[in-house]
Structure formats: structure tokens, C-alpha cells
Amino acid sequence: MKILSLLFLTLFLGKGCEAQKNEDLETTVVEYVANTRGFYKKIVVQNKTITVSKDRRGDDNPTPVKIARR
């Protein structure tokens, strides 16, 4: 699951030149949801932050994490 998420984010955030990449990170919203009977995870990438939620109802109050630029 972590490998799939990492691959997905790498493909979308790793393309393009530096100027285009900065503009894309500010305007792009990527949402990934994995859902089974006993498992739920929602990953949202927006405004250079990543938010991971593990609760279907959203009661866990996920904290956004800034994407570091290298």
C-alpha cells in the first residue's frame, strides 16, 4: 500500500521543469482513497501539503505535512 502511494505521488509530482513544477504544486489537488471492510486511508495532496486520514468519518483530525523541496 505504501509502495503504491509512493509510486503514485512520484509520477505526478516528479515531472516537469522547476518553474512548471512550482506552479503545478500550488494548483494541483490529488486525492487517493483506499477502502475495504476493515481498512480506510485517504491521502490528499494540495498546496504543497500532504494530509493522511485513517477514519471514514473524518473524526481523526489529520495534520497537514509540508512537502520539502530539494
PDB file with one MODEL, atoms N, CA, C and O in Angstrom:
MODEL        1
ATOM      1  N   MET A   1       0.817  -1.183   0.000  1.00  0.00           N
ATOM      2  CA  MET A   1       0.000   0.000   0.000  1.00  0.00           C
ATOM      3  C   MET A   1       0.870   1.260   0.000  1.00  0.00           C
ATOM      4  O   MET A   1       0.603   2.212  -0.732  1.00  0.00           O
ATOM      5  N   LYS A   2       1.918   1.248   0.836  1.00  0.00           N
ATOM      6  CA  LYS A   2       2.806   2.405   0.881  1.00  0.00           C
ATOM      7  C   LYS A   2       3.552   2.557  -0.432  1.00  0.00           C
ATOM      8  O   LYS A   2       3.794   3.673  -0.891  1.00  0.00           O
ATOM      9  N   ILE A   3       3.916   1.435  -1.037  1.00  0.00           N
ATOM     10  CA  ILE A   3       4.645   1.486  -2.301  1.00  0.00           C
ATOM     11  C   ILE A   3       3.763   2.065  -3.395  1.00  0.00           C
ATOM     12  O   ILE A   3       4.228   2.860  -4.212  1.00  0.00           O
ATOM     13  N   LEU A   4       2.494   1.673  -3.417  1.00  0.00           N
ATOM     14  CA  LEU A   4       1.557   2.194  -4.406  1.00  0.00           C
ATOM     15  C   LEU A   4       1.373   3.700  -4.235  1.00  0.00           C
ATOM     16  O   LEU A   4       1.365   4.443  -5.217  1.00  0.00           O
ATOM     17  N   SER A   5       1.226   4.145  -3.001  1.00  0.00           N
ATOM     18  CA  SER A   5       1.064   5.575  -2.731  1.00  0.00           C
ATOM     19  C   SER A   5       2.308   6.350  -3.143  1.00  0.00           C
ATOM     20  O   SER A   5       2.205   7.411  -3.758  1.00  0.00           O
ATOM     21  N   LEU A   6       3.476   5.828  -2.811  1.00  0.00           N
ATOM     22  CA  LEU A   6       4.729   6.486  -3.160  1.00  0.00           C
ATOM     23  C   LEU A   6       4.905   6.562  -4.667  1.00  0.00           C
ATOM     24  O   LEU A   6       5.321   7.598  -5.186  1.00  0.00           O
ATOM     25  N   LEU A   7       4.599   5.491  -5.377  1.00  0.00           N
ATOM     26  CA  LEU A   7       4.696   5.477  -6.832  1.00  0.00           C
ATOM     27  C   LEU A   7       3.737   6.479  -7.451  1.00  0.00           C
ATOM     28  O   LEU A   7       4.106   7.205  -8.374  1.00  0.00           O
ATOM     29  N   PHE A   8       2.524   6.524  -6.956  1.00  0.00           N
ATOM     30  CA  PHE A   8       1.512   7.450  -7.461  1.00  0.00           C
ATOM     31  C   PHE A   8       1.955   8.900  -7.286  1.00  0.00           C
ATOM     32  O   PHE A   8       1.856   9.691  -8.224  1.00  0.00           O
ATOM     33  N   LEU A   9       2.437   9.256  -6.109  1.00  0.00           N
ATOM     34  CA  LEU A   9       2.881  10.620  -5.853  1.00  0.00           C
ATOM     35  C   LEU A   9       4.131  10.961  -6.652  1.00  0.00           C
ATOM     36  O   LEU A   9       4.280  12.094  -7.112  1.00  0.00           O
ATOM     37  N   THR A  10       5.024  10.005  -6.822  1.00  0.00           N
ATOM     38  CA  THR A  10       6.250  10.241  -7.583  1.00  0.00           C
ATOM     39  C   THR A  10       5.934  10.565  -9.038  1.00  0.00           C
ATOM     40  O   THR A  10       6.539  11.466  -9.619  1.00  0.00           O
ATOM     41  N   LEU A  11       4.996   9.841  -9.624  1.00  0.00           N
ATOM     42  CA  LEU A  11       4.643  10.091 -11.017  1.00  0.00           C
ATOM     43  C   LEU A  11       4.053  11.477 -11.230  1.00  0.00           C
ATOM     44  O   LEU A  11       4.390  12.147 -12.206  1.00  0.00           O
ATOM     45  N   PHE A  12       3.188  11.910 -10.342  1.00  0.00           N
ATOM     46  CA  PHE A  12       2.539  13.200 -10.524  1.00  0.00           C
ATOM     47  C   PHE A  12       3.398  14.386 -10.096  1.00  0.00           C
ATOM     48  O   PHE A  12       3.327  15.449 -10.713  1.00  0.00           O
ATOM     49  N   LEU A  13       4.201  14.226  -9.061  1.00  0.00           N
ATOM     50  CA  LEU A  13       4.983  15.351  -8.557  1.00  0.00           C
ATOM     51  C   LEU A  13       6.393  15.396  -9.117  1.00  0.00           C
ATOM     52  O   LEU A  13       7.074  16.409  -8.956  1.00  0.00           O
ATOM     53  N   GLY A  14       6.853  14.347  -9.764  1.00  0.00           N
ATOM     54  CA  GLY A  14       8.233  14.284 -10.228  1.00  0.00           C
ATOM     55  C   GLY A  14       8.454  14.717 -11.662  1.00  0.00           C
ATOM     56  O   GLY A  14       9.588  14.653 -12.137  1.00  0.00           O
ATOM     57  N   LYS A  15       7.436  15.150 -12.369  1.00  0.00           N
ATOM     58  CA  LYS A  15       7.582  15.504 -13.778  1.00  0.00           C
ATOM     59  C   LYS A  15       7.720  17.009 -13.961  1.00  0.00           C
ATOM     60  O   LYS A  15       7.301  17.797 -13.114  1.00  0.00           O
ATOM     61  N   GLY A  16       8.317  17.388 -15.086  1.00  0.00           N
ATOM     62  CA  GLY A  16       8.364  18.787 -15.496  1.00  0.00           C
ATOM     63  C   GLY A  16       9.611  19.504 -15.028  1.00  0.00           C
ATOM     64  O   GLY A  16      10.389  18.981 -14.230  1.00  0.00           O
ATOM     65  N   CYS A  17       9.786  20.710 -15.539  1.00  0.00           N
ATOM     66  CA  CYS A  17      10.925  21.534 -15.141  1.00  0.00           C
ATOM     67  C   CYS A  17      10.622  22.243 -13.826  1.00  0.00           C
ATOM     68  O   CYS A  17       9.503  22.163 -13.319  1.00  0.00           O
ATOM     69  N   GLU A  18      11.605  22.929 -13.279  1.00  0.00           N
ATOM     70  CA  GLU A  18      11.458  23.544 -11.953  1.00  0.00           C
ATOM     71  C   GLU A  18      10.363  24.608 -11.912  1.00  0.00           C
ATOM     72  O   GLU A  18       9.564  24.618 -10.976  1.00  0.00           O
ATOM     73  N   ALA A  19      10.303  25.491 -12.883  1.00  0.00           N
ATOM     74  CA  ALA A  19       9.288  26.552 -12.866  1.00  0.00           C
ATOM     75  C   ALA A  19       7.886  25.957 -12.993  1.00  0.00           C
ATOM     76  O   ALA A  19       6.965  26.372 -12.289  1.00  0.00           O
ATOM     77  N   GLN A  20       7.730  24.995 -13.882  1.00  0.00           N
ATOM     78  CA  GLN A  20       6.431  24.362 -14.064  1.00  0.00           C
ATOM     79  C   GLN A  20       6.050  23.560 -12.833  1.00  0.00           C
ATOM     80  O   GLN A  20       4.874  23.514 -12.470  1.00  0.00           O
ATOM     81  N   LYS A  21       7.019  22.926 -12.184  1.00  0.00           N
ATOM     82  CA  LYS A  21       6.744  22.110 -11.003  1.00  0.00           C
ATOM     83  C   LYS A  21       6.195  22.966  -9.868  1.00  0.00           C
ATOM     84  O   LYS A  21       5.257  22.552  -9.187  1.00  0.00           O
ATOM     85  N   ASN A  22       6.757  24.142  -9.653  1.00  0.00           N
ATOM     86  CA  ASN A  22       6.274  25.010  -8.577  1.00  0.00           C
ATOM     87  C   ASN A  22       4.841  25.456  -8.823  1.00  0.00           C
ATOM     88  O   ASN A  22       4.040  25.499  -7.890  1.00  0.00           O
ATOM     89  N   GLU A  23       4.508  25.788 -10.063  1.00  0.00           N
ATOM     90  CA  GLU A  23       3.136  26.187 -10.377  1.00  0.00           C
ATOM     91  C   GLU A  23       2.178  25.016 -10.202  1.00  0.00           C
ATOM     92  O   GLU A  23       1.076  25.189  -9.683  1.00  0.00           O
ATOM     93  N   ASP A  24       2.589  23.832 -10.628  1.00  0.00           N
ATOM     94  CA  ASP A  24       1.731  22.659 -10.506  1.00  0.00           C
ATOM     95  C   ASP A  24       1.449  22.315  -9.051  1.00  0.00           C
ATOM     96  O   ASP A  24       0.321  21.951  -8.717  1.00  0.00           O
ATOM     97  N   LEU A  25       2.446  22.422  -8.179  1.00  0.00           N
ATOM     98  CA  LEU A  25       2.249  22.090  -6.780  1.00  0.00           C
ATOM     99  C   LEU A  25       1.292  23.047  -6.087  1.00  0.00           C
ATOM    100  O   LEU A  25       0.623  22.663  -5.127  1.00  0.00           O
ATOM    101  N   GLU A  26       1.217  24.276  -6.555  1.00  0.00           N
ATOM    102  CA  GLU A  26       0.327  25.247  -5.927  1.00  0.00           C
ATOM    103  C   GLU A  26      -1.125  25.078  -6.370  1.00  0.00           C
ATOM    104  O   GLU A  26      -2.042  25.440  -5.633  1.00  0.00           O
ATOM    105  N   THR A  27      -1.338  24.533  -7.562  1.00  0.00           N
ATOM    106  CA  THR A  27      -2.704  24.471  -8.085  1.00  0.00           C
ATOM    107  C   THR A  27      -3.275  23.056  -8.158  1.00  0.00           C
ATOM    108  O   THR A  27      -4.478  22.899  -8.364  1.00  0.00           O
ATOM    109  N   THR A  28      -2.460  22.041  -7.998  1.00  0.00           N
ATOM    110  CA  THR A  28      -2.912  20.665  -8.170  1.00  0.00           C
ATOM    111  C   THR A  28      -3.498  20.094  -6.883  1.00  0.00           C
ATOM    112  O   THR A  28      -2.985  20.348  -5.794  1.00  0.00           O
ATOM    113  N   VAL A  29      -4.566  19.329  -7.012  1.00  0.00           N
ATOM    114  CA  VAL A  29      -5.145  18.592  -5.900  1.00  0.00           C
ATOM    115  C   VAL A  29      -5.215  17.126  -6.315  1.00  0.00           C
ATOM    116  O   VAL A  29      -5.867  16.783  -7.301  1.00  0.00           O
ATOM    117  N   VAL A  30      -4.537  16.261  -5.553  1.00  0.00           N
ATOM    118  CA  VAL A  30      -4.546  14.827  -5.815  1.00  0.00           C
ATOM    119  C   VAL A  30      -5.159  14.155  -4.593  1.00  0.00           C
ATOM    120  O   VAL A  30      -4.726  14.390  -3.465  1.00  0.00           O
ATOM    121  N   GLU A  31      -6.168  13.320  -4.820  1.00  0.00           N
ATOM    122  CA  GLU A  31      -6.836  12.617  -3.723  1.00  0.00           C
ATOM    123  C   GLU A  31      -6.838  11.124  -4.023  1.00  0.00           C
ATOM    124  O   GLU A  31      -7.274  10.701  -5.094  1.00  0.00           O
ATOM    125  N   TYR A  32      -6.348  10.325  -3.074  1.00  0.00           N
ATOM    126  CA  TYR A  32      -6.302   8.870  -3.214  1.00  0.00           C
ATOM    127  C   TYR A  32      -7.044   8.259  -2.036  1.00  0.00           C
ATOM    128  O   TYR A  32      -6.784   8.615  -0.887  1.00  0.00           O
ATOM    129  N   VAL A  33      -7.974   7.335  -2.312  1.00  0.00           N
ATOM    130  CA  VAL A  33      -8.748   6.687  -1.250  1.00  0.00           C
ATOM    131  C   VAL A  33      -8.644   5.171  -1.416  1.00  0.00           C
ATOM    132  O   VAL A  33      -8.921   4.633  -2.487  1.00  0.00           O
ATOM    133  N   ALA A  34      -8.240   4.490  -0.337  1.00  0.00           N
ATOM    134  CA  ALA A  34      -8.223   3.027  -0.291  1.00  0.00           C
ATOM    135  C   ALA A  34      -9.265   2.610   0.736  1.00  0.00           C
ATOM    136  O   ALA A  34      -9.255   3.087   1.870  1.00  0.00           O
ATOM    137  N   ASN A  35     -10.175   1.708   0.328  1.00  0.00           N
ATOM    138  CA  ASN A  35     -11.312   1.393   1.174  1.00  0.00           C
ATOM    139  C   ASN A  35     -11.649  -0.097   1.065  1.00  0.00           C
ATOM    140  O   ASN A  35     -11.935  -0.593  -0.025  1.00  0.00           O
ATOM    141  N   THR A  36     -11.615  -0.810   2.203  1.00  0.00           N
ATOM    142  CA  THR A  36     -12.089  -2.185   2.284  1.00  0.00           C
ATOM    143  C   THR A  36     -12.970  -2.293   3.520  1.00  0.00           C
ATOM    144  O   THR A  36     -13.295  -1.277   4.133  1.00  0.00           O
ATOM    145  N   ARG A  37     -13.363  -3.506   3.896  1.00  0.00           N
ATOM    146  CA  ARG A  37     -14.230  -3.659   5.072  1.00  0.00           C
ATOM    147  C   ARG A  37     -13.557  -3.221   6.361  1.00  0.00           C
ATOM    148  O   ARG A  37     -14.197  -2.596   7.206  1.00  0.00           O
ATOM    149  N   GLY A  38     -12.286  -3.534   6.527  1.00  0.00           N
ATOM    150  CA  GLY A  38     -11.629  -3.200   7.781  1.00  0.00           C
ATOM    151  C   GLY A  38     -10.535  -2.158   7.667  1.00  0.00           C
ATOM    152  O   GLY A  38      -9.804  -1.920   8.628  1.00  0.00           O
ATOM    153  N   PHE A  39     -10.412  -1.530   6.496  1.00  0.00           N
ATOM    154  CA  PHE A  39      -9.312  -0.594   6.278  1.00  0.00           C
ATOM    155  C   PHE A  39      -9.814   0.615   5.510  1.00  0.00           C
ATOM    156  O   PHE A  39     -10.626   0.486   4.593  1.00  0.00           O
ATOM    157  N   TYR A  40      -9.323   1.802   5.891  1.00  0.00           N
ATOM    158  CA  TYR A  40      -9.645   3.027   5.172  1.00  0.00           C
ATOM    159  C   TYR A  40      -8.451   3.959   5.268  1.00  0.00           C
ATOM    160  O   TYR A  40      -7.899   4.157   6.350  1.00  0.00           O
ATOM    161  N   LYS A  41      -8.054   4.525   4.155  1.00  0.00           N
ATOM    162  CA  LYS A  41      -6.995   5.535   4.150  1.00  0.00           C
ATOM    163  C   LYS A  41      -7.275   6.514   3.020  1.00  0.00           C
ATOM    164  O   LYS A  41      -7.556   6.114   1.890  1.00  0.00           O
ATOM    165  N   LYS A  42      -7.193   7.797   3.337  1.00  0.00           N
ATOM    166  CA  LYS A  42      -7.401   8.856   2.361  1.00  0.00           C
ATOM    167  C   LYS A  42      -6.184   9.767   2.380  1.00  0.00           C
ATOM    168  O   LYS A  42      -5.818  10.304   3.425  1.00  0.00           O
ATOM    169  N   ILE A  43      -5.557   9.940   1.216  1.00  0.00           N
ATOM    170  CA  ILE A  43      -4.368  10.787   1.093  1.00  0.00           C
ATOM    171  C   ILE A  43      -4.730  11.937   0.161  1.00  0.00           C
ATOM    172  O   ILE A  43      -5.180  11.713  -0.963  1.00  0.00           O
ATOM    173  N   VAL A  44      -4.534  13.165   0.629  1.00  0.00           N
ATOM    174  CA  VAL A  44      -4.829  14.356  -0.164  1.00  0.00           C
ATOM    175  C   VAL A  44      -3.555  15.190  -0.268  1.00  0.00           C
ATOM    176  O   VAL A  44      -2.930  15.517   0.741  1.00  0.00           O
ATOM    177  N   VAL A  45      -3.179  15.529  -1.505  1.00  0.00           N
ATOM    178  CA  VAL A  45      -2.028  16.402  -1.758  1.00  0.00           C
ATOM    179  C   VAL A  45      -2.587  17.694  -2.330  1.00  0.00           C
ATOM    180  O   VAL A  45      -3.215  17.698  -3.389  1.00  0.00           O
ATOM    181  N   GLN A  46      -2.347  18.813  -1.603  1.00  0.00           N
ATOM    182  CA  GLN A  46      -2.894  20.105  -2.020  1.00  0.00           C
ATOM    183  C   GLN A  46      -2.048  21.223  -1.418  1.00  0.00           C
ATOM    184  O   GLN A  46      -1.666  21.151  -0.250  1.00  0.00           O
ATOM    185  N   ASN A  47      -1.755  22.245  -2.200  1.00  0.00           N
ATOM    186  CA  ASN A  47      -0.999  23.418  -1.738  1.00  0.00           C
ATOM    187  C   ASN A  47       0.303  23.049  -1.035  1.00  0.00           C
ATOM    188  O   ASN A  47       0.591  23.551   0.051  1.00  0.00           O
ATOM    189  N   LYS A  48       1.079  22.182  -1.649  1.00  0.00           N
ATOM    190  CA  LYS A  48       2.380  21.752  -1.131  1.00  0.00           C
ATOM    191  C   LYS A  48       2.283  21.089   0.242  1.00  0.00           C
ATOM    192  O   LYS A  48       3.240  21.135   1.014  1.00  0.00           O
ATOM    193  N   THR A  49       1.142  20.473   0.556  1.00  0.00           N
ATOM    194  CA  THR A  49       0.965  19.730   1.804  1.00  0.00           C
ATOM    195  C   THR A  49       0.330  18.374   1.514  1.00  0.00           C
ATOM    196  O   THR A  49      -0.398  18.204   0.536  1.00  0.00           O
ATOM    197  N   ILE A  50       0.623  17.412   2.391  1.00  0.00           N
ATOM    198  CA  ILE A  50       0.031  16.083   2.305  1.00  0.00           C
ATOM    199  C   ILE A  50      -0.764  15.846   3.583  1.00  0.00           C
ATOM    200  O   ILE A  50      -0.269  16.094   4.682  1.00  0.00           O
ATOM    201  N   THR A  51      -1.999  15.363   3.438  1.00  0.00           N
ATOM    202  CA  THR A  51      -2.844  15.041   4.570  1.00  0.00           C
ATOM    203  C   THR A  51      -3.282  13.584   4.452  1.00  0.00           C
ATOM    204  O   THR A  51      -3.805  13.173   3.416  1.00  0.00           O
ATOM    205  N   VAL A  52      -3.069  12.800   5.517  1.00  0.00           N
ATOM    206  CA  VAL A  52      -3.437  11.388   5.529  1.00  0.00           C
ATOM    207  C   VAL A  52      -4.485  11.175   6.617  1.00  0.00           C
ATOM    208  O   VAL A  52      -4.258  11.506   7.780  1.00  0.00           O
ATOM    209  N   SER A  53      -5.644  10.616   6.230  1.00  0.00           N
ATOM    210  CA  SER A  53      -6.725  10.341   7.159  1.00  0.00           C
ATOM    211  C   SER A  53      -6.978   8.838   7.197  1.00  0.00           C
ATOM    212  O   SER A  53      -7.004   8.183   6.155  1.00  0.00           O
ATOM    213  N   LYS A  54      -7.166   8.291   8.401  1.00  0.00           N
ATOM    214  CA  LYS A  54      -7.417   6.863   8.550  1.00  0.00           C
ATOM    215  C   LYS A  54      -8.824   6.576   9.063  1.00  0.00           C
ATOM    216  O   LYS A  54      -9.148   5.429   9.371  1.00  0.00           O
ATOM    217  N   ASP A  55      -9.660   7.605   9.156  1.00  0.00           N
ATOM    218  CA  ASP A  55     -11.014   7.445   9.671  1.00  0.00           C
ATOM    219  C   ASP A  55     -12.022   7.807   8.588  1.00  0.00           C
ATOM    220  O   ASP A  55     -11.906   8.862   7.964  1.00  0.00           O
ATOM    221  N   ARG A  56     -13.002   6.951   8.359  1.00  0.00           N
ATOM    222  CA  ARG A  56     -14.003   7.189   7.319  1.00  0.00           C
ATOM    223  C   ARG A  56     -14.821   8.455   7.570  1.00  0.00           C
ATOM    224  O   ARG A  56     -15.168   9.176   6.634  1.00  0.00           O
ATOM    225  N   ARG A  57     -15.119   8.713   8.811  1.00  0.00           N
ATOM    226  CA  ARG A  57     -15.953   9.867   9.156  1.00  0.00           C
ATOM    227  C   ARG A  57     -15.160  11.162   9.260  1.00  0.00           C
ATOM    228  O   ARG A  57     -15.749  12.241   9.311  1.00  0.00           O
ATOM    229  N   GLY A  58     -13.841  11.072   9.292  1.00  0.00           N
ATOM    230  CA  GLY A  58     -13.016  12.274   9.388  1.00  0.00           C
ATOM    231  C   GLY A  58     -12.854  12.785  10.809  1.00  0.00           C
ATOM    232  O   GLY A  58     -12.513  13.950  11.011  1.00  0.00           O
ATOM    233  N   ASP A  59     -13.098  11.913  11.816  1.00  0.00           N
ATOM    234  CA  ASP A  59     -13.005  12.329  13.210  1.00  0.00           C
ATOM    235  C   ASP A  59     -11.572  12.384  13.735  1.00  0.00           C
ATOM    236  O   ASP A  59     -11.350  12.883  14.838  1.00  0.00           O
ATOM    237  N   ASP A  60     -10.588  11.882  12.973  1.00  0.00           N
ATOM    238  CA  ASP A  60      -9.225  11.796  13.483  1.00  0.00           C
ATOM    239  C   ASP A  60      -8.438  13.097  13.350  1.00  0.00           C
ATOM    240  O   ASP A  60      -7.310  13.156  13.839  1.00  0.00           O
ATOM    241  N   ASN A  61      -8.971  14.142  12.715  1.00  0.00           N
ATOM    242  CA  ASN A  61      -8.319  15.430  12.540  1.00  0.00           C
ATOM    243  C   ASN A  61      -6.879  15.278  12.052  1.00  0.00           C
ATOM    244  O   ASN A  61      -5.947  15.507  12.824  1.00  0.00           O
ATOM    245  N   PRO A  62      -6.676  14.899  10.798  1.00  0.00           N
ATOM    246  CA  PRO A  62      -5.325  14.703  10.279  1.00  0.00           C
ATOM    247  C   PRO A  62      -4.560  16.031  10.213  1.00  0.00           C
ATOM    248  O   PRO A  62      -5.138  17.075   9.912  1.00  0.00           O
ATOM    249  N   THR A  63      -3.280  15.976  10.492  1.00  0.00           N
ATOM    250  CA  THR A  63      -2.453  17.173  10.440  1.00  0.00           C
ATOM    251  C   THR A  63      -1.745  17.237   9.098  1.00  0.00           C
ATOM    252  O   THR A  63      -1.159  16.243   8.670  1.00  0.00           O
ATOM    253  N   PRO A  64      -1.785  18.382   8.422  1.00  0.00           N
ATOM    254  CA  PRO A  64      -1.104  18.513   7.143  1.00  0.00           C
ATOM    255  C   PRO A  64       0.416  18.560   7.334  1.00  0.00           C
ATOM    256  O   PRO A  64       0.916  19.139   8.299  1.00  0.00           O
ATOM    257  N   VAL A  65       1.137  17.939   6.395  1.00  0.00           N
ATOM    258  CA  VAL A  65       2.594  17.903   6.423  1.00  0.00           C
ATOM    259  C   VAL A  65       3.102  18.588   5.170  1.00  0.00           C
ATOM    260  O   VAL A  65       2.678  18.244   4.067  1.00  0.00           O
ATOM    261  N   LYS A  66       4.010  19.561   5.315  1.00  0.00           N
ATOM    262  CA  LYS A  66       4.566  20.292   4.177  1.00  0.00           C
ATOM    263  C   LYS A  66       5.457  19.389   3.340  1.00  0.00           C
ATOM    264  O   LYS A  66       6.175  18.544   3.875  1.00  0.00           O
ATOM    265  N   ILE A  67       5.408  19.571   2.016  1.00  0.00           N
ATOM    266  CA  ILE A  67       6.289  18.852   1.106  1.00  0.00           C
ATOM    267  C   ILE A  67       7.592  19.633   1.016  1.00  0.00           C
ATOM    268  O   ILE A  67       7.596  20.801   0.628  1.00  0.00           O
ATOM    269  N   ALA A  68       8.697  18.988   1.374  1.00  0.00           N
ATOM    270  CA  ALA A  68      10.001  19.639   1.332  1.00  0.00           C
ATOM    271  C   ALA A  68      10.503  19.687  -0.110  1.00  0.00           C
ATOM    272  O   ALA A  68      10.340  18.731  -0.868  1.00  0.00           O
ATOM    273  N   ARG A  69      11.098  20.782  -0.466  1.00  0.00           N
ATOM    274  CA  ARG A  69      11.656  20.931  -1.803  1.00  0.00           C
ATOM    275  C   ARG A  69      13.156  20.727  -1.748  1.00  0.00           C
ATOM    276  O   ARG A  69      13.838  21.290  -0.892  1.00  0.00           O
ATOM    277  N   ARG A  70      13.665  19.922  -2.662  1.00  0.00           N
ATOM    278  CA  ARG A  70      15.103  19.648  -2.679  1.00  0.00           C
ATOM    279  C   ARG A  70      15.764  20.255  -3.854  1.00  0.00           C
ATOM    280  O   ARG A  70      16.976  20.119  -4.019  1.00  0.00           O
TER     281      ARG A  70
ENDMDL
END
